[in-house]
Amino acid sequence: MFNPQLYLLAYGRIYANQGAMTPGVTQETVDGMSLNKIGRIIEAIRHERYRFSPARRVYIPKKNGKLRPLGLPTWSDKLVGEVVRLLLGSYYEPSFSDRSHGFRPGRGCHTALREVANTWPGTAWFVEGDISDCFGSLDNQVMLDTLAEQIHDNRFLRLLRNMLQAGYLEDWTWNATLSGAPQGGVASPILSNIYLHRLDRYVETVLMPHYNRGERRARNPAYLQVANELAKARRRGDRVQARALRKAMLALPSSDPNDPSYRRLRYIRYADDHLLGFAGPKAEAEEIKQRLTQFLRDDLKLELNHAKTLITHARTGAARFLGYDITVQHNDRKLTRGKRNVNGQIALRVPRSVVQAKCARYLKRGQPARRTPIMNRDDYTIVATYGAEYRGIVQYYLLASNIRRLHRLRWVMLSSLLRTLASKHHSTPTKMARKHQAKIITPNGPRVCFEATLHREDRKPLVARFGGFPLQRQKTAVIDDRRPDGLHHPPKELITRLLKRRCELCEQTGHMNTHHVRNLAELGPPGPAQPAWAAVMARRKRKALVVCDTCHDHIHARQPTTLTA
């Protein structure tokens, strides 16, 4: 915690986030970041004088119509939190379970879903688990005791205690945080993984060894009897009976689905959502759910959401996990060769309710409608907005076997896009389709899409595109939730510029600050009215500028700056 390079590394990782320019309970943001500020933070931590400020609480809507509390820390607390996250991640990451996929480098929703699809065949029951208000219910004492098992630096543990108990401000009234890791805190994901690692360890070391038994299922006696009769009929040359016996075999399972000597329990977790797959009787699945509930209540002081914690029959129902419907395939209707190889295999599917919810954003009175909030933007921005939204949904559901169900969403979004463009140009959707339709060559052959081009002087034009890719399943699709946290982090350009200690406006050397803007649009249009510092940032296409104290004061005072660069 006393190494300035660690704070520079943390600064380089979070300065570009949208929340870096959002103030907490004070007006401090990433703007004005300097090496001296890092030195003051380190000095305060060294003498245990650093205190985390209470987070500013706001509420964001949830899918069910309720509100989720979100804490907005100050910039210094974000920086220290990122340092804590880097240290805890480097120490705990190698010990985390392979069945944990949330908030981890190189892992995400797709890796969790692919593991279920590839390694859970033959599952009979799904036990869905969802912890009620997980982030807000993490017991602080249990958290600190868990950390103290591996970390023996009491100064660091006291710093973490101060972080957890800093409180929050709501309507300018301070409230204590007696439990939970603040949602919005930089270190909250790694702290929740450390906390819930005890759940992973319990399932892997207690439940799975207790319920797993048998190398493989026993052969079905009825199937073996029919197989013996089939062999005799073939030896006799009785083709009619052999054909009938072959059809009878296809209607029977080759292994005994009720084998009492065979059990399999499988487990996967993403953040606070976990799913268990059990091959065995329902009574034992109920017992597993009860033991899991008891462990969470007694050891982790957490409660399962009973409305979302369900036991689902794998072949006749579907478990909802990470936005997918997960079920086990079963097909005995087509009794022909090669049709039963899907039996027992996991199927990932797009839920019908998801398609309806995604389409509802672009519908009005049941019909595709224009989007008035973006209607006055240029064609390039409108097409780019629709294209990005559609592409994000399709890429997330690339693992689904019924991804073609998203054709309905494509039609709704395309119709809404054309109506929006038609309203903007006082035209018709048909004319807009004729104007923007294009054909492109893809690895899957030629595809029809809709494009809008933004021409620029002396530069390559920008092209926004809607569609142009097939709705086909990709079994190997992987989308990481976070960028990988390797041991070697490439130096950020901004950090290199800051360490030069040279003002990028007046060329003076010495103590430097970093001036930040939220986005390049804040710099204004080019021309005589644009300040010199804004012109430099616009020319470099950078949202940060390293300047001396004098230039930084002039920027905020809207005074002219000396430009020599």
C-alpha positions in Angstrom: 0.0 0.0 0.0 3.0 2.3 0.2 4.2 1.8 -3.4 3.4 4.9 -5.6 3.7 2.7 -8.7 0.7 0.7 -7.5 -1.4 3.8 -7.3 -0.3 4.9 -10.8 -1.3 1.4 -12.1 -4.7 1.8 -10.4 -5.1 5.3 -11.8 -4.3 4.1 -15.3 -7.0 1.4 -15.0 -9.9 3.5 -13.8 -9.4 7.1 -15.0 -11.2 6.4 -18.3 -14.4 5.0 -16.6 -17.5 7.1 -16.9 -17.8 7.3 -13.1 -14.4 8.9 -12.7 -15.9 12.4 -13.4 -18.9 11.7 -11.1 -18.5 13.4 -7.7 -19.4 11.6 -4.5 -20.2 13.5 -1.3 -17.5 16.0 -2.2 -16.7 17.7 -5.5 -13.5 15.7 -5.9 -13.2 13.9 -9.2 -10.3 12.5 -11.3 -9.7 16.0 -12.6 -6.6 17.4 -10.9 -5.0 14.0 -10.3 -1.3 14.4 -9.5 1.7 12.6 -8.0 1.5 14.8 -5.0 -2.1 13.6 -4.3 -0.8 10.0 -4.4 2.0 11.0 -1.9 -0.6 12.5 0.5 -2.8 9.4 0.3 0.2 7.1 1.0 1.3 9.2 3.9 -2.2 9.1 5.4 -2.3 5.3 5.0 1.2 4.9 6.4 0.2 6.7 9.7 -3.4 5.2 9.6 -4.9 8.6 9.2 -6.8 7.8 6.0 -10.5 7.7 6.4 -13.0 6.6 3.7 -15.7 9.2 3.1 -19.3 8.0 3.1 -20.7 7.1 -0.3 -23.3 9.2 -1.9 -26.3 7.0 -2.4 -28.5 7.0 -5.5 -31.1 4.6 -6.8 -31.2 2.9 -10.2 -34.2 0.9 -11.5 -34.2 -2.9 -11.6 -35.9 -5.2 -14.1 -38.8 -5.9 -11.7 -39.6 -2.3 -11.2 -37.9 -1.9 -7.9 -34.9 0.3 -7.1 -31.4 -0.8 -6.4 -29.2 1.3 -4.1 -25.9 2.4 -5.7 -23.0 4.1 -3.8 -20.9 6.8 -5.4 -17.5 7.0 -3.6 -15.2 10.0 -3.8 -12.3 9.8 -6.3 -9.6 9.2 -3.6 -11.7 6.3 -2.2 -12.0 4.9 -5.7 -8.3 5.0 -6.2 -7.5 3.3 -2.9 -10.3 0.8 -3.6 -8.7 -0.1 -6.9 -5.3 -0.6 -5.1 -7.0 -2.9 -2.6 -8.7 -4.8 -5.4 -5.4 -5.3 -7.2 -3.8 -6.6 -4.1 -6.7 -8.9 -3.1 -7.1 -10.1 -6.6 -3.5 -11.1 -7.0 -3.5 -12.9 -3.7 -6.8 -14.7 -3.9 -7.4 -15.3 -7.6 -5.2 -18.5 -7.8 -7.2 -20.0 -4.9 -10.7 -19.3 -6.2 -12.8 -22.2 -7.4 -12.9 -23.1 -11.1 -16.7 -23.2 -10.8 -16.8 -19.4 -10.0 -17.1 -17.2 -13.1 -18.3 -13.8 -11.9 -16.0 -10.8 -11.8 -12.9 -12.8 -12.7 -10.3 -12.3 -15.4 -10.9 -14.3 -18.6 -14.3 -15.5 -17.3 -17.8 -14.4 -17.7 -21.4 -15.4 -18.5 -20.4 -17.3 -21.6 -17.7 -19.4 -19.9 -20.1 -20.4 -17.1 -22.8 -21.3 -19.7 -20.4 -23.3 -21.8 -19.3 -25.3 -18.8 -22.9 -26.2 -18.0 -23.6 -27.2 -21.6 -20.5 -29.3 -22.0 -20.2 -31.0 -18.6 -23.7 -31.5 -17.2 -25.2 -34.2 -19.4 -27.7 -36.6 -17.7 -28.9 -34.0 -15.1 -32.3 -34.8 -13.7 -33.0 -31.8 -11.4 -31.9 -28.2 -11.4 -31.6 -26.4 -8.1 -31.6 -22.6 -8.8 -30.1 -20.4 -6.1 -30.4 -16.6 -5.7 -29.2 -14.8 -2.6 -31.5 -12.0 -1.4 -29.7 -8.7 -1.5 -26.3 -10.4 -1.6 -24.1 -7.3 -1.8 -26.1 -5.5 0.9 -26.2 -8.5 3.3 -22.5 -9.5 3.5 -21.8 -9.6 7.2 -18.8 -7.4 8.0 -17.5 -9.6 10.8 -17.7 -12.7 8.7 -16.0 -10.9 5.9 -13.1 -9.7 8.2 -12.8 -13.1 9.8 -12.6 -14.7 6.3 -9.9 -12.2 5.3 -8.0 -12.7 8.6 -7.7 -16.4 7.8 -5.2 -15.6 5.0 -4.1 -12.0 5.7 -2.1 -11.3 8.9 -1.5 -7.6 8.4 -3.7 -6.0 11.0 -3.1 -2.5 9.5 -4.5 -3.7 6.2 -7.4 -5.3 7.9 -8.2 -2.1 9.8 -8.2 -0.3 6.5 -10.7 -2.7 5.1 -12.8 -2.4 8.2 -12.9 1.4 7.7 -13.9 0.8 4.0 -16.8 -1.5 4.9 -18.1 0.8 7.7 -17.7 4.2 6.1 -21.5 4.6 5.8 -23.4 6.5 3.1 -25.2 9.8 2.7 -28.9 9.8 1.6 -30.6 13.2 1.5 -27.5 14.6 3.3 -28.1 12.3 6.3 -25.4 9.9 7.3 -26.4 6.3 7.7 -24.2 3.5 9.1 -23.4 0.4 7.0 -23.6 -2.5 9.5 -23.3 -5.1 6.7 -22.7 -5.4 3.0 -20.1 -4.3 0.5 -21.3 -1.0 -1.1 -22.6 -1.5 -4.7 -20.6 0.9 -6.8 -17.4 0.4 -4.7 -14.4 -0.7 -6.8 -13.4 -3.5 -4.4 -16.9 -4.8 -3.8 -16.7 -7.6 -6.6 -13.5 -9.1 -5.2 -14.8 -8.9 -1.6 -18.0 -10.7 -2.6 -16.0 -13.4 -4.3 -13.8 -13.9 -1.2 -16.9 -14.1 0.9 -18.8 -16.5 -1.4 -15.7 -18.6 -1.9 -16.7 -20.3 1.4 -19.9 -21.3 -0.3 -17.9 -22.8 -3.2 -15.7 -24.6 -0.8 -18.7 -26.0 1.1 -20.3 -27.4 -2.0 -17.1 -28.9 -3.3 -15.8 -30.4 -0.1 -19.0 -31.4 1.7 -22.0 -31.7 -0.6 -20.4 -33.1 -3.7 -18.4 -35.9 -2.0 -21.5 -36.8 0.0 -23.9 -37.1 -3.0 -21.5 -38.2 -5.8 -21.1 -42.0 -6.1 -20.7 -44.5 -8.8 -18.5 -44.5 -11.9 -21.2 -44.8 -14.4 -24.9 -45.8 -14.6 -25.8 -49.5 -14.7 -27.1 -50.9 -18.0 -30.9 -51.0 -18.3 -32.0 -54.7 -17.8 -35.0 -54.2 -20.2 -32.6 -52.7 -22.9 -30.2 -55.6 -22.5 -33.0 -58.2 -22.8 -34.2 -56.6 -26.1 -30.6 -56.4 -27.3 -30.2 -60.2 -26.7 -33.5 -61.0 -28.5 -32.3 -58.8 -31.4 -29.0 -60.7 -31.6 -30.9 -64.0 -31.7 -33.3 -62.7 -34.4 -30.3 -61.6 -36.6 -28.7 -65.0 -36.2 -31.9 -66.7 -37.3 -32.1 -64.3 -40.2 -35.6 -63.0 -39.1 -35.4 -59.5 -40.5 -39.0 -58.5 -39.7 -38.6 -59.3 -36.0 -35.1 -57.7 -36.0 -36.5 -54.5 -37.4 -39.3 -54.5 -34.7 -36.8 -55.2 -31.9 -34.5 -52.4 -33.2 -37.4 -49.9 -32.9 -38.2 -51.2 -29.4 -34.5 -50.6 -28.4 -34.7 -47.0 -29.6 -37.6 -46.4 -27.3 -35.7 -47.6 -24.2 -32.8 -46.0 -22.4 -29.6 -48.0 -22.7 -28.6 -47.2 -19.0 -30.8 -47.3 -16.0 -32.0 -43.8 -15.2 -33.0 -44.9 -11.7 -29.8 -46.6 -10.8 -29.6 -46.3 -7.0 -25.8 -46.7 -7.0 -25.2 -43.6 -9.3 -25.5 -40.0 -8.2 -24.0 -36.8 -9.7 -24.0 -33.3 -8.2 -22.7 -30.4 -10.3 -22.3 -26.7 -9.3 -21.7 -23.4 -11.0 -21.7 -19.8 -9.6 -21.7 -16.4 -11.2 -21.6 -13.6 -8.5 -24.6 -14.3 -6.2 -26.4 -16.5 -8.7 -25.6 -20.2 -8.4 -27.0 -23.3 -10.1 -26.8 -27.0 -9.1 -27.5 -29.9 -11.3 -28.3 -33.2 -9.7 -28.7 -36.7 -11.2 -30.8 -38.5 -8.6 -34.2 -38.5 -7.0 -36.1 -35.4 -6.2 -36.1 -36.1 -2.4 -32.3 -35.8 -2.4 -32.5 -32.6 -4.4 -34.8 -31.2 -1.8 -32.3 -32.2 0.9 -29.5 -30.5 -1.0 -31.5 -27.3 -1.2 -32.2 -27.5 2.5 -28.6 -28.1 3.5 -27.5 -25.2 1.3 -30.1 -22.9 2.8 -28.9 -23.9 6.3 -25.3 -23.3 5.5 -25.9 -19.8 4.1 -28.0 -18.8 7.1 -25.7 -20.2 9.8 -22.2 -19.7 8.4 -22.6 -16.8 6.0 -25.6 -14.9 7.5 -27.3 -14.9 4.1 -30.8 -15.8 3.0 -31.9 -17.4 -0.2 -34.6 -15.7 -2.2 -37.3 -18.4 -2.0 -39.2 -16.9 -4.9 -36.2 -17.5 -7.2 -34.8 -20.6 -5.5 -36.6 -23.4 -7.4 -36.2 -27.1 -8.0 -36.9 -27.8 -11.7 -37.2 -31.1 -13.5 -34.5 -30.9 -16.2 -36.4 -32.7 -19.0 -39.9 -31.2 -18.6 -38.9 -27.8 -17.3 -36.2 -25.2 -17.7 -34.0 -23.4 -15.2 -33.3 -19.7 -15.7 -29.6 -18.9 -15.3 -27.8 -15.8 -16.6 -30.7 -14.9 -18.9 -30.8 -18.3 -20.6 -33.3 -21.2 -20.3 -31.3 -24.4 -19.5 -33.0 -27.7 -20.1 -32.1 -31.3 -20.8 -33.1 -32.6 -24.3 -35.2 -35.7 -24.7 -36.4 -37.1 -28.0 -38.1 -40.5 -28.4 -40.7 -39.5 -31.0 -38.5 -40.0 -34.1 -37.4 -43.6 -33.7 -34.8 -43.6 -36.5 -31.1 -44.2 -36.3 -29.1 -41.3 -34.9 -32.0 -39.3 -33.5 -31.4 -40.2 -29.8 -27.9 -38.8 -29.5 -29.4 -35.6 -28.1 -31.0 -37.4 -25.1 -29.6 -36.2 -21.9 -27.6 -33.4 -23.4 -27.9 -29.8 -22.1 -29.7 -27.2 -24.3 -29.3 -23.5 -23.9 -32.2 -21.5 -25.2 -33.4 -17.9 -25.6 -36.4 -17.5 -23.3 -39.5 -16.2 -25.0 -40.0 -13.6 -22.3 -36.6 -12.2 -23.0 -37.5 -11.6 -26.7 -40.8 -10.0 -25.6 -39.0 -7.7 -23.1 -36.3 -6.7 -25.7 -39.0 -6.0 -28.3 -41.1 -3.9 -25.9 -38.6 -1.0 -26.0 -39.3 -0.5 -29.7 -43.0 -1.1 -29.7 -46.0 1.2 -29.1 -49.5 -0.2 -29.0 -48.1 -3.5 -30.2 -46.5 -2.0 -33.4 -42.9 -0.9 -34.1 -42.6 2.8 -33.5 -40.1 5.6 -33.9 -37.8 6.6 -31.1 -38.4 10.3 -30.6 -35.4 11.0 -28.2 -32.8 10.2 -30.9 -34.9 11.3 -34.0 -33.1 14.6 -34.3 -29.6 13.1 -34.4 -27.8 12.5 -37.7 -28.4 9.3 -39.7 -25.0 7.8 -38.7 -25.7 8.1 -35.0 -29.2 6.7 -35.3 -28.1 3.6 -37.3 -25.1 3.2 -35.0 -27.3 3.2 -31.9 -29.7 0.6 -33.3 -26.8 -1.5 -34.6 -24.9 -1.5 -31.3 -28.0 -2.5 -29.3 -29.0 -5.3 -31.7 -25.4 -6.6 -32.0 -25.0 -6.7 -28.2 -28.2 -8.8 -27.7 -27.3 -11.2 -30.5 -23.7 -11.7 -29.3 -24.9 -12.5 -25.8 -27.2 -15.3 -27.0 -24.9 -16.9 -29.6 -24.7 -20.0 -27.4 -28.5 -20.6 -27.7 -29.7 -23.5 -29.9 -32.8 -21.5 -30.8 -31.1 -18.2 -31.5 -33.3 -17.9 -34.6 -36.0 -16.8 -32.2 -34.3 -13.4 -32.3 -35.6 -12.9 -35.9 -38.7 -11.3 -34.3 -36.4 -8.8 -32.5 -34.5 -8.0 -35.7 -37.8 -7.2 -37.6 -39.1 -5.0 -34.7 -35.8 -3.1 -34.4 -35.4 -2.7 -38.2 -39.0 -1.4 -38.5 -38.4 1.0 -35.6 -35.1 2.2 -37.2 -36.7 2.9 -40.6 -39.7 4.7 -39.0 -37.3 6.9 -36.9 -35.3 7.8 -40.1 -38.6 8.4 -42.0 -39.9 10.8 -39.3 -36.6 12.6 -39.3 -36.6 13.2 -43.1 -40.4 13.5 -43.5 -40.3 10.4 -45.7 -41.5 6.8 -45.6 -39.9 3.7 -44.2 -39.8 2.1 -47.7 -37.8 5.0 -49.1 -35.4 4.9 -46.1 -34.9 1.2 -46.6 -34.1 1.7 -50.3 -31.7 4.5 -49.4 -29.7 2.7 -46.6 -29.8 -0.9 -47.8 -26.5 -2.4 -48.7 -25.0 -5.9 -49.4 -21.7 -6.9 -47.8 -19.5 -10.0 -48.1 -19.1 -11.9 -44.9 -17.4 -15.3 -44.0 -21.0 -16.7 -44.2 -21.6 -15.3 -47.7 -23.2 -12.1 -48.9 -25.6 -10.5 -46.3 -28.1 -7.6 -46.6 -27.6 -4.9 -44.0 -28.5 -1.2 -43.6 -25.7 1.4 -43.5 -25.2 5.1 -42.9 -22.0 6.9 -43.8 -20.4 9.9 -42.1 -18.0 11.6 -44.5 -15.0 13.5 -43.0 -12.4 15.7 -44.6 -9.1 14.1 -45.5 -10.1 11.0 -43.5 -11.7 7.7 -44.1 -15.5 7.9 -43.7 -17.2 6.3 -40.8 -19.8 3.6 -41.5 -22.6 2.6 -39.1 -24.2 -0.7 -39.8 -27.4 -2.5 -38.6 -27.4 -6.3 -39.2 -25.2 -8.0 -41.7 -24.5 -11.2 -39.6 -26.5 -14.5 -39.4 -28.5 -15.7 -36.5 -26.5 -18.9 -36.2 -25.4 -20.7 -33.0 -21.7 -20.5 -32.1 -20.7 -23.1 -29.5 -17.3 -21.5 -28.9 -18.5 -17.9 -28.4 -16.9 -16.3 -25.4 -17.5 -12.7 -24.1 -15.4 -11.7 -21.0 -17.1 -9.4 -18.5 -13.8 -7.8 -17.7 -10.5 -7.4 -19.3 -7.9 -10.0 -18.2 -5.9 -9.1 -15.1 -2.5 -10.5 -16.0 0.6 -10.2 -14.0 2.1 -7.7 -16.5 0.1 -4.5 -17.1 1.3 -2.4 -20.1 2.0 1.2 -19.1 -0.7 3.7 -19.9 0.2 6.6 -22.2 -1.3 9.1 -19.6 0.9 7.7 -16.8 4.0 8.1 -19.0 3.0 11.7 -19.8 2.4 12.5 -16.2 5.8 11.1 -15.1 7.6 13.4 -17.6 6.6 16.3 -15.3 6.3 18.7 -18.2 3.3 20.9 -18.9 1.8 20.1 -22.3 0.7 23.8 -22.7 3.5 26.0 -21.5 6.4 23.4 -21.4 7.3 24.3 -17.8 8.6 21.5 -15.6 7.8 20.6 -12.0 4.6 19.6 -10.2 1.9 18.6 -12.7 -1.9 18.0 -12.6 -4.0 16.1 -15.0 -7.0 18.0 -16.4 -9.9 15.6 -17.4 -13.1 16.1 -19.3 -16.0 13.7 -19.4 -16.0 13.5 -23.2 -14.5 15.2 -26.2 -17.9 16.9 -27.0 -17.4 19.1 -24.0 -14.4 20.8 -25.8 -16.8 22.6 -28.2 -16.6 23.1 -31.9 -13.3 24.1 -33.5 -12.8 27.8 -34.2 -11.6 31.0 -32.7 -14.0 30.6 -29.7 -12.5 27.3 -28.7 -9.8 27.7 -25.9 -6.2 26.9 -26.7 -6.2 24.0 -24.2 -9.3 22.5 -25.7 -7.9 22.7 -29.2 -4.8 20.8 -28.0 -7.0 18.0 -26.5 -9.2 17.9 -29.6 -6.2 17.7 -31.9 -4.7 14.8 -29.8 -8.1 13.2 -29.3 -7.5 12.8 -25.6 -9.8 13.5 -22.7 -6.8 14.2 -20.4 -4.1 16.9 -20.5 -1.1 17.1 -18.2 -0.6 20.7 -17.2 1.1 22.8 -14.5 -0.7 24.4 -11.5 -0.9 27.8 -13.2 -2.4 26.4 -16.5 -4.8 24.2 -14.6 -6.0 27.2 -12.6 -6.4 29.3 -15.8 -8.4 26.4 -17.4 -10.9 26.3 -14.5 -11.1 30.1 -14.3 -11.7 30.3 -18.1 -8.7 32.5 -18.5 -6.3 32.4 -21.5 -3.4 29.9 -21.2 0.1 30.2 -22.6 0.5 27.8 -25.4 3.9 26.9 -26.6 3.4 23.2 -27.5 
